[in-house]
Amino acid sequence: MALMAKGTLILVADAEKALMLENTGTPDAPELSVLARHEVPAEALAGATDRPGRMADKAPGQRSALEQADYARIAGEAFAAELAGVVEAEAATRAAPRLVIAAPAQVLGAMRPHLGAVARRALVAQCPKTLTGHTLPQIARIVAAELDAA
């Protein structure tokens, strides 16, 4: 049974925003405080203003449309990589870090390859849930339940 010990870092993220939290309470009565807020810049989500490209087909006079890039997905993946660096830096400043990441599965998948050695060692749980719309007490309760179930 893994408890949410005092000093446990919790990253609550989705593809557009994130909160870095710390448990300042006890394992039995967790109390989360916000260490940092991160958001994707609005211009990164705006995407292209041009129409999708076209290419010539083999037959004369025929052209095919190309799919437009998914700029929101690209920005989300870049944001996940950036968050991995933030988590690594925060974990490196602590003597014995404990880390919990709560994010949708797509964000967790985009973040994993970018996590450094310190963050990987500190990681005690991953919650594949979107908790960015919850209050801090709700996040504490959900994360504590996830840790108890682990």
C-alpha positions as CSV (number, residue, x, y, z in Angstrom):
1,M,0.0,0.0,0.0
2,A,1.6,3.3,-1.1
3,L,0.5,6.3,0.8
4,M,0.6,9.9,-0.4
5,A,3.4,10.9,1.9
6,K,4.2,14.5,2.8
7,G,6.2,16.1,0.0
8,T,4.8,13.8,-2.7
9,L,4.7,15.6,-6.1
10,I,1.6,15.3,-8.2
11,L,1.4,16.4,-11.8
12,V,-2.2,16.8,-13.0
13,A,-2.2,17.4,-16.7
14,D,-4.1,17.2,-19.9
15,A,-3.1,18.2,-23.4
16,E,-3.5,21.9,-22.8
17,K,-2.8,22.7,-19.1
18,A,-1.1,21.2,-16.1
19,L,-0.7,21.8,-12.3
20,M,2.3,20.7,-10.4
21,L,1.1,20.0,-6.8
22,E,2.7,19.0,-3.6
23,N,1.2,17.2,-0.6
24,T,1.8,19.5,2.4
25,G,-0.5,17.5,4.6
26,T,-0.1,14.0,6.1
27,P,-0.7,10.7,4.4
28,D,-4.0,10.3,6.2
29,A,-5.1,13.8,5.5
30,P,-3.5,15.0,2.3
31,E,-3.6,18.7,1.5
32,L,-2.4,19.8,-1.9
33,S,-0.7,23.1,-2.6
34,V,0.0,24.4,-6.1
35,L,3.7,24.7,-7.0
36,A,3.3,25.7,-10.6
37,R,0.7,26.1,-13.4
38,H,1.6,25.4,-17.0
39,E,-0.5,26.1,-20.2
40,V,0.0,25.6,-23.9
41,P,0.3,29.0,-25.6
42,A,-2.9,29.9,-27.5
43,E,-1.0,30.5,-30.7
44,A,0.2,26.9,-30.6
45,L,-3.4,25.7,-30.7
46,A,-4.5,28.1,-33.4
47,G,-2.9,26.0,-36.2
48,A,-2.5,27.0,-39.8
49,T,-4.7,29.6,-41.5
50,D,-4.0,28.2,-45.0
51,R,-6.1,25.5,-46.6
52,P,-4.7,22.0,-46.9
53,G,-2.3,21.4,-49.8
54,R,-3.0,19.5,-53.0
55,M,-0.8,17.2,-55.1
56,A,-1.0,16.1,-58.7
57,D,-2.1,12.5,-59.3
58,K,-0.6,10.3,-62.0
59,A,-3.6,10.8,-64.3
60,P,-3.6,14.1,-66.3
61,G,-5.6,16.9,-64.8
62,Q,-6.3,15.2,-61.5
63,R,-5.3,16.5,-58.1
64,S,-5.8,15.1,-54.6
65,A,-6.2,17.0,-51.4
66,L,-3.7,16.4,-48.5
67,E,-4.8,16.0,-45.0
68,Q,-4.2,19.1,-42.9
69,A,-1.9,18.7,-39.9
70,D,-3.5,18.2,-36.5
71,Y,-1.9,21.2,-34.8
72,A,-3.7,20.6,-31.5
73,R,-2.2,17.1,-31.3
74,I,1.2,18.3,-32.3
75,A,1.1,21.1,-29.6
76,G,-0.2,18.6,-27.0
77,E,2.7,16.2,-27.7
78,A,5.2,19.1,-27.5
79,F,3.6,20.2,-24.2
80,A,3.9,16.7,-22.8
81,A,7.6,16.7,-23.6
82,E,8.0,20.1,-21.9
83,L,6.1,18.8,-18.8
84,A,8.5,15.8,-18.6
85,G,11.4,18.3,-18.4
86,V,9.6,20.3,-15.7
87,V,8.9,17.1,-13.7
88,E,12.5,16.0,-14.1
89,A,13.8,19.4,-12.9
90,E,11.4,19.5,-9.9
91,A,12.3,15.9,-8.9
92,A,16.0,16.6,-9.1
93,T,15.7,19.4,-6.5
94,R,14.4,16.9,-3.8
95,A,16.3,14.5,-1.6
96,A,13.9,11.6,-1.9
97,P,11.3,12.5,-4.4
98,R,8.0,10.7,-4.8
99,L,6.0,11.5,-8.0
100,V,2.5,10.7,-9.1
101,I,1.3,11.7,-12.6
102,A,-2.4,12.0,-13.3
103,A,-3.1,12.6,-17.0
104,P,-5.1,11.1,-19.9
105,A,-3.5,8.0,-21.5
106,Q,-2.4,9.9,-24.6
107,V,-0.6,12.5,-22.5
108,L,1.0,9.8,-20.4
109,G,2.2,8.0,-23.6
110,A,3.6,11.2,-25.0
111,M,5.4,12.0,-21.7
112,R,7.0,8.7,-20.9
113,P,9.8,8.7,-23.5
114,H,10.9,12.2,-22.3
115,L,11.0,11.4,-18.6
116,G,14.6,11.4,-17.2
117,A,16.2,8.9,-14.9
118,V,15.4,11.0,-11.7
119,A,11.7,11.3,-12.6
120,R,11.5,7.6,-13.5
121,R,13.0,6.5,-10.1
122,A,10.6,8.9,-8.3
123,L,7.5,7.8,-10.1
124,V,5.3,5.8,-7.7
125,A,2.0,5.8,-9.7
126,Q,0.4,6.9,-12.9
127,C,-3.3,7.6,-13.0
128,P,-4.7,7.6,-16.5
129,K,-7.4,10.1,-15.7
130,T,-8.2,13.7,-16.6
131,L,-8.3,15.5,-13.3
132,T,-7.6,19.1,-14.4
133,G,-11.3,20.1,-13.9
134,H,-11.4,18.9,-10.3
135,T,-10.8,20.8,-7.1
136,L,-7.6,20.2,-5.1
137,P,-9.5,18.2,-2.4
138,Q,-11.1,16.1,-5.0
139,I,-7.7,15.5,-6.7
140,A,-6.2,14.6,-3.3
141,R,-9.0,12.1,-2.7
142,I,-8.8,10.5,-6.1
143,V,-5.0,10.2,-6.1
144,A,-5.0,8.8,-2.6
145,A,-7.5,6.2,-3.6
146,E,-5.4,5.3,-6.7
147,L,-2.3,4.9,-4.5
148,D,-4.2,2.8,-2.0
149,A,-5.4,0.5,-4.8
150,A,-1.8,0.1,-6.1
